[in-house]
Amino acid sequence: MVRESRHSMLVQWAKVALPLLALVLLSTLFLFSGKVDPTTASIYAKVDVDALVAEPRLTTPEYSGMTEEGAALTVRATTATPDPNGNGASASDVIAKLEGADGAVTDLTAAAGVLDPQAGQISLSEGVAVQTSSGYRMATEAVDMATDRGILNAPGAVRGEGPFGTLEAGSMQMGRSDPSSPYDLHFKGGVKLIYQPEK
């Protein structure tokens, strides 16, 4: 009987003492913890908070659309900074893909670009690599693309490889003479082709 009463008394004390002890421990955590200084957040953050506040940007943006000929156009970038005047956005590390309804694919990569879907224009710059499923691999400084049509224009010098060898030209344009025909590459301005026959 004495044991049971002692046990009951111990349980009663524990019901009161343990919550009070937990409350004391929590209080000491809050009392002795250091104050948080919000101005030091940028020191520990992996992103540049000040730059994000000063210049808002999108991370891994993606644009998708269809051209008049039924080709699928997708454009991805690492970051994009919207133009304050509403004229599209400046992007970095741009990857573009044009997939024709006939299965022809054109891949483009560039270090920078300006995407303006409202104006129907994408401008790639700072070194552009163009690769087609027909076997062309070309490099140029800048490329302009239309978002509503499968038109690609490289106004500057281009150089690279084709199915028949290496070539250089003053400019390059890709397009179709009519919607039912395949995409054609047109080279202009002092075209130089070094023919390498297949072995």
ZIRA-V443098 format. One record per residue. N is the residue number from 1. RES is the residue in one small letter. SS is DSSP state (@ for helix, = for strand, . for the rest). NEAR is the number of other ideal C-beta (glycine too) atoms within 8 Angstrom. Layout:
# ZIRA-V443098
<<N;RES;SS;NEAR> <N;RES;SS;NEAR>>
This chain:
# ZIRA-V443098
<<1;m;.;4> <2;v;@;5> <3;r;@;6> <4;e;@;7> <5;s;@;8> <6;r;@;8> <7;h;@;8> <8;s;@;8> <9;m;@;8> <10;l;@;8> <11;v;@;8> <12;q;@;8> <13;w;@;8> <14;a;@;8> <15;k;@;8> <16;v;@;8> <17;a;@;8> <18;l;@;8> <19;p;@;8> <20;l;@;8> <21;l;@;8> <22;a;@;8> <23;l;@;8> <24;v;@;8> <25;l;@;8> <26;l;@;8> <27;s;@;8> <28;t;@;8> <29;l;@;8> <30;f;@;7> <31;l;@;6> <32;f;@;5> <33;s;.;5> <34;g;.;3> <35;k;.;3> <36;v;.;4> <37;d;.;5> <38;p;@;5> <39;t;@;5> <40;t;@;7> <41;a;@;8> <42;s;@;9> <43;i;@;5> <44;y;@;5> <45;a;.;8> <46;k;.;2> <47;v;.;5> <48;d;.;7> <49;v;@;9> <50;d;@;7> <51;a;@;7> <52;l;@;10> <53;v;@;6> <54;a;@;5> <55;e;.;6> <56;p;.;6> <57;r;.;9> <58;l;=;9> <59;t;=;6> <60;t;.;8> <61;p;.;11> <62;e;=;8> <63;y;=;11> <64;s;=;7> <65;g;=;9> <66;m;=;6> <67;t;.;13> <68;e;.;6> <69;e;.;10> <70;g;.;8> <71;a;.;11> <72;a;=;9> <73;l;=;16> <74;t;=;10> <75;v;=;14> <76;r;=;10> <77;a;.;15> <78;t;.;7> <79;t;=;12> <80;a;=;12> <81;t;=;11> <82;p;=;10> <83;d;.;9> <84;p;.;4> <85;n;.;4> <86;g;.;6> <87;n;.;6> <88;g;.;12> <89;a;=;12> <90;s;=;10> <91;a;=;15> <92;s;=;11> <93;d;=;8> <94;v;=;16> <95;i;=;10> <96;a;=;15> <97;k;=;12> <98;l;=;14> <99;e;=;10> <100;g;.;13> <101;a;.;6> <102;d;.;5> <103;g;.;7> <104;a;.;11> <105;v;=;10> <106;t;=;13> <107;d;=;10> <108;l;=;17> <109;t;=;8> <110;a;=;14> <111;a;=;8> <112;a;=;11> <113;g;=;14> <114;v;=;12> <115;l;=;13> <116;d;=;12> <117;p;.;10> <118;q;.;6> <119;a;.;7> <120;g;.;8> <121;q;=;11> <122;i;=;14> <123;s;=;11> <124;l;=;14> <125;s;=;12> <126;e;=;7> <127;g;=;8> <128;v;=;15> <129;a;=;10> <130;v;=;17> <131;q;=;9> <132;t;=;14> <133;s;.;7> <134;s;.;6> <135;g;.;7> <136;y;.;12> <137;r;=;10> <138;m;=;13> <139;a;=;10> <140;t;=;13> <141;e;.;8> <142;a;.;11> <143;v;=;13> <144;d;=;12> <145;m;=;15> <146;a;=;11> <147;t;.;11> <148;d;.;7> <149;r;.;8> <150;g;.;14> <151;i;.;9> <152;l;=;15> <153;n;=;11> <154;a;=;15> <155;p;.;6> <156;g;.;9> <157;a;.;10> <158;v;=;14> <159;r;=;10> <160;g;=;11> <161;e;=;8> <162;g;=;10> <163;p;.;5> <164;f;.;7> <165;g;=;9> <166;t;=;10> <167;l;=;13> <168;e;=;9> <169;a;=;14> <170;g;.;9> <171;s;=;13> <172;m;=;15> <173;q;=;11> <174;m;=;13> <175;g;=;11> <176;r;.;10> <177;s;.;5> <178;d;.;5> <179;p;.;7> <180;s;.;3> <181;s;.;7> <182;p;.;7> <183;y;.;11> <184;d;=;9> <185;l;=;9> <186;h;=;8> <187;f;=;10> <188;k;=;9> <189;g;.;8> <190;g;.;6> <191;v;.;10> <192;k;=;7> <193;l;=;9> <194;i;=;7> <195;y;=;6> <196;q;.;7> <197;p;.;5> <198;e;.;3> <199;k;.;2>>
